[in-house]
Amino acid sequence: MIFSFVLFANNACAQSNRITNRNYDVTAFSAMVSNTVGNIEYTPSSHYSVSAEGNEEMVNNLVVTVQNSQLNLSMKKNLKRLFGNRRSGKLVIRISSPSLNFIESNGVGNIELKGTLDT
């Protein structure tokens, strides 16, 4: 019985450690609000794009929407490990747009602004 629990727990951890990438279809936005656990990289560009790379479970739970020209980043559900501990997976969200006039972060992680920003 103990052996099968250890095998199950080990297999679940192996699945959650897989790294994956995903591109998201987005419309034009000029503001961003993040409620995620992960790092965000913003690069000015002539086109709008959002992609995510990281732990498969975290990427699969990332929700990306645009409403009223605002890019919203959130998670579908709380990511909990057995016994209630937070998962230690990585998530990097890469964002590009011609301009970004407003940034709000209510999550956990760094926001890195790359390139030259006109203010």
Secondary structure, DSSP 8 states (H G I E B T S, - for coil): -HHHHHHHHHHHHHHHT-EEEEEE-----SEEEEE-BSEEEEEE-SS-EEEEEEEHHHHHTEEEEEETTEEEEEESS--B-GGG-B----EEEEEEES---EEEE-SBS-EEE-S----
